[in-house]
Amino acid sequence: QIMARKLNLLVLAALAFHANYTGANNSADEKDGAHATDIVLPEFTPYAVPEAALWEQFGSGADARWKKSDAVKEGEEKSRYDGEWAIEQPSVLAGIAGDKALVVKSPAHHHAISARLESPLDPAKDGLVLQYEVKLQEDLKCGGAYIKLLTAPSSGEFSDQTPYTIMFGPDKCGDGKVHFIFRHRSPVTGKYTEHHLEQPPTPPVDGLTHLYTLIINKDNSFVLSIDGTERRKGSLLVDFTPPVNPPKEIADPDDKKPEDWEDREKIPDPDATKPDDWDEDAPMMIPDEDAVIPDGWLLDEPLLVDDPKAEKPADWDDEEDGDWSAPQ
């Protein structure tokens, strides 16, 4: 697996979900009945990636690392993210015994949870590999399972208002798409702008586990993959809307049409005068007195002749189609 290199900009890694699903599928054991008890799943063995800025396998200590958001709606005391989370094994099509995940538990609720990185990271200096697995094990109607890398410094409760630098991951609402959004600060105005990937890929929605990978290189190029298959690549400066670099020329928003503006492309010259030798009765065109007949010109030949290469079609019926003649 491609994992994150040790990098140095962002403080928090956060997950935001809005899940709306119906029905609770039975577990693999319940689906397959007694035969499921004969299947022995391999055991999950934790392993480390020392250079990763964040390497999460949801083992021992994961509960302490991940903090559920208690952000409240403006003017209300109720939490805007009241969906519950759990760290547990998949309930559907579990493939490895002991392989746990962060699971959304509340249908039709907003969910948000975050974990702090050990140190800030800066993709502009070292590049970035952001990779994680998503399994939509319920019948999801509308919801997102994307990650946000928050802009440093960050404080308070994580919410949709928390400034972020990169947002990446699948969102199944409407047609569905894999988000890749980054916020860029203009060196001229100092303001941040969200830049959205043009033509984002569609995420698979089949109840199976899928691996989402985003690689950002120091030359501003990127690659987006699903299950190891490249689905989109390009440049941060070109393939996003709005573009990072503004066009060289833009329409002046304060420009107005002059009151004396003439919409016609051509107008009569008010200063033009008729030449002294102008003849109103002269024809528009006259023979060229200097023209000479080309050598070999046949004066008596007709303007059109039969095509010598034309052939009568094999299915031509003189009685039904009439006498055939070559086209001219």
C-alpha positions in Angstrom: 0.0 0.0 0.0 1.1 3.5 -0.7 1.1 5.5 2.6 1.8 9.1 3.6 5.3 10.2 3.8 6.5 12.2 6.8 5.4 15.8 5.9 5.4 19.2 7.6 1.1 22.8 7.3 -1.8 21.0 8.7 -2.7 20.2 12.3 -5.8 18.0 12.2 -7.0 15.1 10.1 -10.8 15.0 10.2 -13.6 12.8 8.9 -17.1 14.3 8.1 -20.1 12.1 7.3 -23.7 12.7 6.6 -25.3 9.3 6.4 -28.8 8.5 5.3 -29.4 4.8 4.9 -32.2 2.4 5.4 -32.3 -1.1 6.8 -29.7 -3.0 8.7 -28.2 -5.8 6.7 -27.6 -9.1 8.5 -24.1 -10.1 9.3 -22.2 -12.5 7.1 -22.9 -15.4 9.6 -26.6 -14.6 9.5 -26.7 -14.5 5.7 -25.0 -17.7 5.2 -26.5 -19.7 8.0 -24.7 -22.6 9.5 -22.2 -22.8 6.6 -20.6 -19.5 7.8 -19.3 -21.2 10.9 -17.1 -23.4 8.7 -15.2 -20.3 7.4 -12.1 -19.4 9.3 -11.0 -15.8 8.6 -7.4 -14.8 8.7 -6.4 -12.8 11.8 -5.5 -9.1 11.4 -1.9 -8.4 12.4 -1.1 -4.7 13.1 2.0 -3.2 11.6 3.7 0.2 11.6 4.6 2.8 9.0 7.1 4.9 10.9 7.3 7.8 8.4 3.5 8.3 8.1 2.2 11.6 9.5 -0.9 9.6 10.5 -1.2 5.8 10.4 -4.5 4.5 11.9 -5.5 0.9 12.2 -8.1 1.5 14.9 -6.4 -0.7 17.4 -5.5 -0.1 21.0 -5.7 3.6 21.9 -7.8 4.6 18.9 -10.7 5.7 21.1 -8.5 8.3 22.8 -7.1 9.6 19.5 -10.4 10.3 17.8 -12.6 13.1 19.2 -16.3 13.3 18.3 -17.3 16.9 17.4 -19.6 18.7 19.9 -20.1 21.7 17.7 -23.5 23.3 18.1 -25.7 25.0 15.7 -25.8 28.8 15.9 -28.5 29.9 18.3 -29.2 26.3 19.5 -27.8 24.1 22.3 -28.2 20.9 20.3 -25.1 19.4 18.7 -25.1 19.7 14.9 -23.2 16.4 14.7 -25.3 14.1 16.9 -24.5 11.0 15.0 -22.8 8.2 17.0 -19.5 6.5 16.1 -18.0 3.2 17.0 -14.7 1.4 16.4 -15.7 -2.1 15.5 -15.4 -4.9 13.0 -17.6 -4.8 9.8 -21.0 -6.3 10.3 -21.3 -7.2 6.6 -18.8 -9.3 4.6 -16.0 -9.2 7.2 -12.9 -10.4 5.5 -10.3 -10.4 8.3 -10.9 -11.2 11.9 -10.0 -8.4 14.2 -9.8 -5.8 11.4 -11.6 -2.8 12.9 -12.8 0.4 11.4 -14.4 3.7 12.4 -18.2 3.0 11.8 -21.0 5.5 11.4 -23.9 4.2 13.6 -26.8 6.7 13.3 -29.0 6.8 10.2 -30.0 10.2 8.8 -27.7 12.1 11.2 -24.6 14.3 10.7 -21.3 12.9 11.9 -18.0 14.6 12.5 -14.9 13.3 14.2 -11.2 14.4 14.2 -7.7 13.3 15.2 -4.6 15.5 15.7 -1.5 14.9 13.7 1.7 14.5 15.6 3.2 17.4 13.6 2.1 19.8 10.9 2.7 18.9 7.3 3.2 20.9 4.1 2.4 19.2 0.8 4.1 22.1 -1.1 7.5 21.1 0.4 7.4 17.3 0.6 4.3 16.2 -1.4 1.5 14.2 0.0 -0.1 10.8 -0.1 -3.5 10.6 1.4 -5.1 7.1 1.4 -7.9 5.4 3.3 -10.5 2.7 2.8 -14.3 3.1 2.7 -16.9 0.4 3.0 -20.6 1.4 2.6 -21.9 -1.7 4.3 -25.5 -0.4 4.6 -28.0 0.7 1.9 -26.8 4.3 1.7 -29.2 6.7 0.1 -27.2 10.0 0.6 -24.0 10.6 2.5 -20.4 11.5 2.3 -17.3 9.7 3.7 -14.6 12.3 3.0 -11.5 13.5 4.9 -10.5 17.0 5.6 -6.9 18.1 6.4 -7.5 21.2 8.5 -5.5 24.5 8.1 -3.1 25.3 10.9 -3.6 26.6 13.5 -7.0 25.1 14.3 -8.9 25.4 17.5 -12.4 24.8 18.9 -14.9 22.1 17.8 -14.5 20.6 14.4 -17.4 21.6 12.1 -18.2 22.5 8.5 -17.0 26.0 9.3 -13.5 24.9 10.4 -11.0 26.1 7.8 -9.4 23.2 5.8 -6.7 23.0 3.2 -7.6 19.7 1.5 -10.9 17.8 1.3 -10.9 14.4 -0.4 -13.2 11.3 -0.6 -16.5 9.9 -1.9 -19.9 11.5 -1.6 -23.0 9.7 -2.6 -25.7 12.3 -3.0 -27.4 12.7 -6.4 -25.1 11.4 -9.1 -22.2 11.0 -6.6 -18.6 12.0 -7.0 -15.2 11.8 -5.4 -14.4 15.2 -3.9 -11.0 16.8 -4.3 -11.1 20.4 -3.1 -8.3 22.5 -1.9 -8.3 26.0 -0.4 -5.7 28.4 -1.7 -4.7 31.8 -0.2 -4.2 34.5 -2.8 -0.9 36.3 -2.3 -2.5 39.5 -3.7 -5.8 39.7 -1.7 -4.9 37.4 1.2 -8.3 35.7 0.8 -8.9 32.0 0.6 -10.7 30.4 -2.4 -12.0 26.8 -2.7 -10.8 25.1 -5.9 -12.9 22.1 -7.0 -11.6 19.3 -9.3 -13.1 19.4 -12.7 -14.8 16.2 -13.9 -14.4 14.2 -10.6 -14.7 10.4 -10.8 -17.8 8.6 -9.6 -17.4 6.4 -6.5 -18.3 2.7 -6.5 -21.4 2.0 -4.3 -21.6 -1.8 -3.9 -21.1 -2.6 -0.2 -17.5 -3.6 -0.7 -14.3 -2.1 0.6 -12.6 0.4 -1.7 -9.3 2.1 -1.4 -9.1 5.9 -2.2 -5.7 7.4 -2.9 -4.7 11.0 -3.5 -1.1 11.8 -4.4 0.1 15.4 -4.6 3.6 16.1 -6.0 5.8 19.0 -5.3 5.5 20.2 -9.0 1.7 20.7 -8.4 0.7 17.6 -10.3 -1.7 15.1 -8.7 -3.0 11.5 -9.2 -6.4 10.3 -7.9 -6.9 6.5 -7.7 -9.6 4.1 -6.6 -8.5 0.5 -5.8 -5.1 1.2 -7.3 -6.5 2.2 -10.7 -5.8 5.8 -11.8 -9.0 7.6 -12.3 -7.9 11.2 -12.6 -4.6 13.1 -12.9 -3.6 16.6 -13.8 -2.3 19.9 -12.4 -3.5 21.8 -9.3 -3.0 25.0 -11.4 -5.1 23.9 -14.4 -7.7 21.2 -13.7 -9.7 23.0 -11.0 -12.5 25.5 -10.9 -11.9 28.4 -10.4 -8.3 28.2 -11.7 -5.6 29.1 -9.3 -4.0 31.5 -11.7 -6.5 34.2 -12.9 -6.8 34.8 -16.7 -4.5 37.5 -18.1 -7.5 39.6 -19.1 -10.9 39.9 -17.5 -14.0 41.9 -18.3 -14.2 45.2 -16.5 -17.2 45.0 -14.2 -17.5 48.8 -14.1 -17.4 49.2 -17.9 -20.5 50.7 -19.5 -21.5 51.2 -23.1 -21.1 54.8 -24.2 -24.3 56.7 -24.9 -23.2 57.4 -28.5 -22.1 53.8 -29.2 -23.1 52.6 -32.7 -24.1 48.9 -32.8 -23.7 48.7 -36.6 -20.3 47.2 -37.7 -20.2 49.6 -40.7 -21.7 53.0 -41.2 -21.6 55.4 -44.1 -18.6 57.8 -44.1 -20.1 61.2 -43.5 -17.1 62.8 -45.1 -17.2 60.8 -48.3 -17.9 62.6 -51.6 -18.8 61.3 -55.1 -15.8 61.2 -57.5 -16.0 63.6 -60.4 -15.9 60.8 -63.0 -18.5 58.7 -61.3 -21.0 57.2 -63.8 -24.3 56.3 -62.3 -25.3 54.3 -65.4 -22.2 52.2 -65.6 -22.7 48.4 -65.0 -21.4 46.8 -61.7 -19.0 44.6 -63.7 -17.4 45.1 -67.2 -15.2 42.8 -69.3 -11.5 42.9 -68.7 -10.0 44.5 -71.8 -6.6 42.9 -71.1 -8.0 39.3 -70.7 -6.7 36.7 -73.2 -8.3 33.3 -74.1 -6.1 30.5 -72.7 -4.4 28.2 -75.2 -6.6 25.1 -75.9 -9.8 26.8 -74.8 -12.8 25.2 -76.7 -15.4 27.8 -77.4 -18.0 25.4 -78.6 -17.8 22.8 -75.8 -20.8 22.4 -73.4 -20.5 23.7 -69.9 -21.2 20.2 -68.4 -20.2 16.7 -69.8 -21.0 13.2 -68.6 -18.8 11.6 -66.0 -16.6 9.1 -68.0 -16.0 7.1 -64.8 -19.7 6.7 -63.9 -21.2 3.1 -64.3 -24.7 2.0 -64.4 -25.7 0.5 -61.0 -26.1 -3.3 -61.0 -29.6 -3.1 -59.5 -30.8 -0.5 -62.0 -34.1 -1.5 -63.6 -34.8 0.4 -66.8 -38.6 -0.4 -66.6 -38.9 0.9 -63.1 -36.1 3.4 -62.9 -36.2 4.7 -66.5 -33.3 5.2 -68.9 -30.0 5.5 -67.0 -27.7 8.4 -67.9 -24.3 9.2 -66.3 -24.2 12.1 -64.0 -22.6 15.2 -65.3 
